[in-house]
Amino acid sequence: MRFARMLPHTLLWQTFLLIALLLILALAAWSQIFRHFEEPARARDLAQMVASVVNLTRTALINAEVGRRTELLIDLAALEGIRIYPAEPEDELVPLADTRPLRLLTAEIRRQLGPHTRFAARWKTLDGFWVSFRLDPEDEHDFWVMLPAERLEETRALEWLAWGGGALLVALLGAYLIVSRISAPLRNLARSARLVGRGRMPPKLPEEGPLEISAVARAFNQMAGDLARTDADRALILAGVSHDLRTPLARLRLGVEMSGAPETEVAAMVTDIEEMDRIIGQFLDFGRGEPQEPLQSVDLARLVAEVQEPYRLRGIHFGTKLPANCTVPARALPLRRALANLIDNAIRYGGEEQTIDVSLVCGDGEARLEVADRGPGIPESEMDRMRHPFTRLEIARSNTKGAGLGLAIVERIMRAHDGQLELAPREGGGLRAILRLPLQSARQARARIRESEAEGSQS
């Protein structure tokens, strides 16, 4: 699990690492295949060279005058690095390493020089490639000839490694370019999909590139256009329905108030009519989608006071804690609607006799606006579900009216402000509804980051 968390989570880097791993494995496999077929040929070439050196050395010793053999041995050691010593039974020898290249080499040398040929990696205290030979095949007395180890080393190993590394880097660069051509359109598609999920019209995606990518972009643009037209039609229909319903409701209320019925019955019917009008208003608010007007600087403390004033005139009691000033980038009208919905919920479920506590705190990059009531509250297991539209808690609040859109409207307004709605139980009973709003918009945050980076580069 820990290893899985360390892996990248983006398609770009996951695909790039997979391709890089495949390239590395392919390069390793090809290098092993090359070595498997190249080692026998190299062993034959080296064996021919060693056999030639041994044969030339034997011939030189045989044909040299006895008195000048010492000078010959000195010249071979000084000029060619070839040393020759007589073999003794008590010689201390270190065998060659047991590797495939050396096994191929010794087998080929023994085939050319005879089965009596011996090999060693060290003779007494001298390291090198030691080969035994005889001046005469019938002679049982051996000599050791040492060739410098560098003559047998694979001098092209670093060269092959450099070329292989260069080819791998080029292949990885090509793989990154290929994967980036796929991931970039997908990132744009995900960004546009998030905008569609928030009820906004995304910019049109470029319908270019590979056939599959352009087909997806074209289909997404068509879908976004169809959704925008559907939203416009829905808003138009809701506006018409609102007008057609509220006009007879107004006449019905006027008729009820002038009917001469008992005052208690008139009050009950008027309350039902007001509830119906409020539900129609909630449908309209939810059908409008996210607000499209630009953000403006809004003083939250002043907005809270203005929203509370009509409720105070109705006799609603508030326990309010507001700072002197708390300005956020917001849209004033939707924010008023969100706060009013929370206050209406607190009144509906807590009762008009209870005090509603409203507090506002600014700091740590956000404004925190809380509305707390003393109603029955919401179980923690149901809090996420209550954010969905047309959802009501039947067990705890079955005696209330409404369409179940209040919190859904607040949730949508918070998303449009890059904010968050939190629901939490209140100590002693009740519900705390908390609105979290950033003190600066995402665009302002990005601008400040760019400014700080520019100042850092200048310093």
C-alpha positions in Angstrom: 0.0 0.0 0.0 2.8 2.4 0.8 4.5 1.7 -2.5 1.2 2.3 -4.3 0.8 5.7 -2.6 4.3 6.6 -3.9 3.4 6.0 -7.5 2.2 9.0 -9.6 -1.5 9.4 -10.0 -1.7 11.3 -13.3 -2.2 9.6 -16.6 0.8 11.5 -18.1 3.4 10.2 -15.5 1.8 6.7 -15.1 2.0 6.1 -18.9 5.4 7.7 -19.2 6.8 5.5 -16.4 5.3 2.4 -18.0 6.8 3.2 -21.4 10.1 4.0 -19.7 10.0 0.7 -17.9 9.3 -1.1 -21.1 12.1 0.7 -23.0 14.6 -0.1 -20.2 13.5 -3.8 -20.2 13.7 -3.9 -24.0 17.2 -2.3 -23.9 18.4 -4.7 -21.2 17.0 -7.7 -23.2 18.6 -6.6 -26.4 21.9 -6.0 -24.7 21.8 -9.5 -23.3 21.0 -10.9 -26.7 23.8 -9.0 -28.3 26.2 -10.2 -25.6 25.1 -13.8 -26.0 25.9 -13.8 -29.8 28.8 -11.3 -29.6 30.8 -13.1 -26.9 31.7 -16.2 -28.9 33.1 -14.1 -31.8 35.0 -11.9 -29.4 36.4 -15.0 -27.6 37.6 -16.4 -31.0 39.4 -13.1 -31.8 41.0 -12.8 -28.4 42.0 -16.5 -28.5 43.6 -16.0 -31.9 45.5 -13.0 -30.5 46.7 -14.9 -27.4 47.7 -18.0 -29.4 49.6 -15.7 -31.8 51.5 -14.1 -28.9 52.3 -17.5 -27.3 53.4 -19.0 -30.7 55.6 -16.0 -31.5 57.1 -16.0 -28.0 57.8 -19.8 -28.3 59.4 -19.3 -31.7 61.5 -16.4 -30.5 62.8 -18.4 -27.5 63.6 -21.4 -29.6 65.4 -19.5 -32.2 67.2 -17.1 -29.9 70.7 -17.7 -28.8 71.0 -19.1 -25.3 73.1 -16.1 -24.2 70.6 -13.6 -25.5 67.4 -15.1 -24.2 67.6 -12.9 -21.1 67.7 -9.8 -23.2 64.8 -11.1 -25.2 62.7 -11.6 -22.1 63.5 -8.1 -20.9 62.6 -6.5 -24.2 59.3 -8.4 -24.3 58.4 -7.2 -20.8 59.5 -3.6 -21.5 58.0 -3.1 -25.0 55.0 -5.5 -25.1 54.2 -6.0 -21.4 54.7 -9.8 -21.9 56.4 -11.6 -19.1 57.7 -15.1 -19.2 58.6 -17.3 -16.3 59.4 -21.0 -15.9 56.6 -23.0 -14.2 57.4 -24.7 -10.9 55.2 -27.3 -9.1 55.1 -25.1 -6.0 53.8 -22.0 -7.9 51.0 -20.1 -6.1 48.2 -19.7 -8.6 44.8 -18.0 -8.5 42.3 -19.4 -11.1 40.3 -17.2 -13.5 36.8 -16.1 -12.7 34.1 -18.5 -13.7 32.3 -16.4 -16.3 30.9 -17.2 -19.7 33.3 -15.0 -21.6 36.3 -16.4 -19.9 35.0 -20.0 -20.3 34.6 -19.4 -24.1 38.1 -17.8 -24.3 40.0 -20.5 -22.4 38.2 -23.3 -24.4 39.2 -21.6 -27.7 42.8 -21.0 -26.6 43.1 -24.6 -25.3 41.8 -25.8 -28.7 44.5 -23.9 -30.5 47.4 -24.5 -28.1 46.7 -28.0 -26.9 44.9 -29.7 -24.0 47.9 -29.2 -21.7 47.4 -25.4 -21.6 46.6 -24.0 -18.2 45.3 -20.5 -17.1 45.6 -18.3 -14.0 44.6 -14.8 -12.9 47.6 -14.5 -10.6 51.0 -16.1 -10.6 52.7 -15.6 -7.2 52.1 -11.9 -6.6 51.6 -10.7 -10.2 48.1 -10.2 -11.5 47.3 -10.6 -15.2 46.1 -13.2 -17.8 48.5 -16.1 -17.4 48.8 -18.8 -20.0 51.1 -21.9 -19.9 52.9 -23.2 -22.9 55.7 -25.6 -23.8 58.7 -25.1 -26.1 58.1 -28.5 -27.5 54.9 -30.6 -27.4 56.9 -33.5 -26.1 58.5 -31.4 -23.4 56.8 -31.7 -20.0 58.4 -28.5 -18.7 56.0 -25.5 -18.8 56.5 -21.8 -19.1 54.1 -19.1 -18.0 53.4 -16.1 -20.2 51.5 -13.1 -18.8 49.5 -10.8 -21.0 48.4 -7.4 -19.7 44.7 -7.7 -18.5 43.8 -4.5 -20.4 44.4 -6.3 -23.7 41.5 -8.7 -22.8 39.1 -6.1 -21.4 36.1 -5.1 -23.4 37.2 -1.6 -24.3 33.9 -0.9 -26.1 31.7 -1.4 -23.0 31.6 2.3 -22.1 31.1 3.2 -25.7 28.1 0.8 -26.0 26.8 2.1 -22.7 27.0 5.7 -23.9 25.2 4.9 -27.1 22.6 2.8 -25.4 22.0 5.6 -22.8 21.6 8.2 -25.6 19.2 6.0 -27.5 17.2 5.5 -24.3 17.0 9.2 -23.5 15.8 10.0 -27.1 13.2 7.2 -26.8 12.0 8.6 -23.4 11.8 12.1 -24.8 9.7 10.8 -27.7 7.5 8.8 -25.2 6.9 12.0 -23.1 5.9 14.0 -26.2 3.5 11.3 -27.3 1.9 10.9 -23.9 1.7 14.7 -23.4 -0.3 14.9 -26.6 -2.9 12.6 -25.0 -2.9 14.0 -21.5 -3.2 17.7 -22.4 -6.6 17.3 -24.2 -7.7 15.0 -21.3 -6.8 17.7 -18.8 -8.8 20.3 -20.8 -11.7 17.9 -21.0 -11.6 17.3 -17.2 -11.5 21.1 -16.6 -14.5 21.7 -18.9 -16.4 18.8 -17.3 -16.0 20.3 -13.8 -17.4 23.6 -15.2 -20.3 21.8 -16.7 -20.9 20.0 -13.3 -21.0 23.5 -11.7 -23.7 24.6 -14.1 -21.3 26.9 -16.1 -20.8 27.0 -19.9 -17.2 25.9 -20.6 -15.1 27.4 -23.4 -15.2 25.4 -26.6 -12.6 22.7 -26.8 -10.3 22.7 -29.8 -11.5 20.0 -32.2 -8.1 19.1 -33.6 -5.4 16.5 -33.1 -5.7 12.7 -33.5 -9.1 11.4 -34.8 -10.1 9.9 -31.4 -9.2 13.1 -29.4 -11.0 15.4 -31.9 -14.1 13.1 -31.9 -14.2 13.2 -28.1 -13.8 17.0 -28.1 -16.5 17.4 -30.7 -18.9 15.2 -28.8 -18.2 17.1 -25.5 -18.8 20.5 -27.2 -22.1 19.2 -28.6 -23.1 17.9 -25.1 -22.1 21.2 -23.4 -24.2 23.1 -26.0 -27.2 20.8 -25.5 -27.0 21.2 -21.7 -26.7 25.0 -22.0 -29.8 25.1 -24.2 -31.6 22.7 -21.8 -30.8 24.9 -18.8 -32.0 28.0 -20.7 -35.2 26.3 -21.6 -35.6 25.1 -17.9 -35.1 28.6 -16.6 -37.6 30.0 -19.1 -40.2 27.3 -18.1 -39.7 27.9 -14.4 -40.1 31.6 -14.8 -43.3 31.1 -16.7 -44.6 28.5 -14.1 -43.7 30.9 -11.3 -45.7 33.7 -12.8 -48.7 31.5 -13.6 -48.7 30.0 -10.1 -48.1 33.1 -8.0 -50.8 35.2 -9.6 -53.6 32.8 -8.6 -52.0 32.4 -5.2 -52.1 36.1 -4.6 -55.8 36.2 -5.6 -56.4 33.1 -3.4 -54.8 34.9 -0.4 -56.8 38.0 -1.0 -60.0 36.0 -1.2 -59.1 34.1 2.0 -58.4 37.3 3.9 -61.7 38.8 2.8 -63.8 35.7 3.2 -65.0 36.6 6.7 -63.9 33.2 8.1 -62.7 32.9 11.7 -59.3 34.5 12.3 -57.6 31.3 13.2 -58.7 29.5 10.0 -57.7 32.5 7.9 -54.3 32.6 9.5 -53.8 28.9 8.9 -54.7 29.2 5.2 -52.6 32.3 4.7 -49.6 30.4 6.3 -50.2 27.5 3.8 -50.3 30.0 0.9 -47.1 31.6 2.0 -45.4 28.2 2.3 -46.5 27.4 -1.3 -45.1 30.7 -2.5 -41.9 30.1 -0.7 -41.6 26.6 -2.2 -42.1 28.1 -5.7 -39.4 30.6 -4.9 -37.0 27.7 -3.9 -37.7 26.0 -7.2 -36.9 29.2 -9.0 -33.7 29.7 -7.1 -32.6 26.1 -7.7 -33.5 26.3 -11.4 -31.4 29.4 -12.0 -28.2 27.4 -11.6 -25.0 29.1 -10.5 -24.8 32.9 -10.8 -23.0 34.3 -13.7 -22.4 37.9 -12.6 -18.8 38.8 -11.7 -17.4 38.8 -8.2 -17.3 42.0 -6.2 -15.9 43.0 -2.8 -18.6 42.4 -0.3 -18.5 43.3 3.4 -19.9 40.2 5.1 -20.5 41.9 8.4 -22.7 44.5 6.8 -24.5 41.9 4.6 -25.3 39.7 7.7 -26.7 42.8 9.5 -28.9 43.7 6.5 -30.2 40.1 6.1 -31.1 39.9 9.8 -33.0 43.2 10.0 -36.4 41.9 8.4 -36.3 38.9 10.8 -35.7 41.2 13.8 -38.8 43.2 12.8 -40.7 39.8 12.9 -39.5 39.3 16.5 -36.8 36.8 15.8 -34.0 36.9 18.3 -30.3 36.7 17.2 -27.1 36.2 19.2 -24.7 37.9 16.8 -20.9 38.1 16.9 -19.6 40.2 14.0 -16.2 41.8 13.3 -15.9 45.4 12.3 -15.1 44.6 8.8 -14.7 41.4 6.8 -14.5 41.8 3.0 -14.6 38.8 0.6 -14.9 38.5 -3.2 -18.5 37.4 -3.7 -21.8 37.9 -5.4 -24.0 39.8 -2.9 -27.5 38.6 -4.0 -26.8 34.8 -4.1 -24.9 35.1 -0.8 -27.9 36.9 0.8 -30.1 34.0 -0.5 -27.8 31.4 1.1 -27.8 33.1 4.5 -31.5 33.7 4.4 -32.0 30.0 3.6 -30.0 29.0 6.6 -31.9 31.4 8.9 -35.2 30.1 7.5 -34.2 26.6 8.3 -33.1 27.6 11.8 -36.5 29.3 12.4 -38.5 26.4 10.9 -36.8 23.7 12.9 -35.8 25.6 16.0 -38.9 27.7 16.4 -39.4 31.5 16.4 -39.0 31.6 20.2 -35.5 30.2 20.2 -32.4 32.5 19.7 -30.4 31.9 16.5 -26.7 32.4 17.0 -24.8 34.0 14.0 -21.1 34.5 14.2 -18.5 35.6 11.6 -14.7 35.1 11.9 -12.1 36.3 9.4 -8.6 34.8 9.3 -6.3 32.2 7.9 -7.3 33.0 4.4 -11.0 32.5 4.8 -14.2 33.9 6.2 -16.2 31.6 8.5 -19.9 32.4 8.8 -21.9 30.2 11.2 -25.6 29.9 11.8 -26.6 27.7 14.8 -30.0 26.7 16.0 -31.5 24.6 18.8 -33.7 22.4 16.6 -33.6 18.6 16.6 -30.4 18.6 14.5 -29.3 16.1 11.8 -27.6 12.8 12.5 -24.0 12.8 11.3 -24.7 9.8 9.0 -27.3 11.9 7.2 -25.5 15.2 6.8 -24.0 14.5 3.3 -27.3 13.3 2.0 -29.1 16.5 3.2 -27.0 18.5 0.7 -28.8 16.8 -2.2 -31.9 18.4 -3.7 -35.4 17.3 -2.7 -34.0 15.6 0.4 -35.6 15.9 3.8 -35.0 14.2 7.1 -38.3 12.4 7.7 -37.5 11.1 11.2 -36.4 14.2 12.9 -38.3 16.8 10.9 -41.3 15.1 9.7 -43.6 17.8 10.9 -42.1 20.5 8.7 -43.0 21.7 5.3 -40.7 22.4 2.3 -39.4 21.0 -0.9 -36.0 20.0 0.4 -34.1 22.5 -1.7 -32.7 24.9 1.0 -29.4 23.3 1.7 -29.0 22.2 -1.9 -29.2 25.9 -3.0 -26.7 26.9 -0.3 -24.3 24.1 -1.5 -24.5 25.3 -5.1 -23.9 29.0 -4.1 -20.9 28.0 -2.1 -19.4 26.0 -5.0 -19.9 29.0 -7.2 -17.8 31.1 -4.7 -15.1 28.3 -4.4 -16.3 28.0 -0.8 -17.7 25.2 1.3 -20.9 24.4 3.3 -20.3 22.4 6.5 -22.9 20.8 8.7 -22.1 19.8 12.3 -24.0 18.9 15.4 -24.2 21.6 18.1 -23.2 20.9 21.6 -26.4 20.8 23.7 -28.6 20.0 20.7 -29.2 21.7 17.4 -27.4 22.2 14.1 -24.4 24.3 13.1 -24.4 25.4 9.4 -21.0 26.9 8.5 -20.2 28.8 5.3 -16.5 29.0 4.4 -15.5 31.6 1.9 -12.0 32.4 0.6 -10.8 35.9 1.4 -9.4 36.2 -2.1 -10.6 34.6 -5.4 -8.7 31.9 -7.2 -7.6 34.4 -9.9 -6.3 36.8 -7.3 -4.4 34.0 -5.5 -2.7 32.9 -8.8 -1.8 36.6 -9.5 -0.2 36.9 -6.1 1.7 33.7 -6.6 3.1 35.0 -9.9 4.0 38.3 -8.3 5.9 36.6 -5.4 7.7 34.3 -7.9 8.7 37.3 -10.0 10.0 39.2 -6.9 11.9 36.1 -5.9 13.6 35.7 -9.3 14.5 39.4 -9.3 16.1 39.2 -5.9 
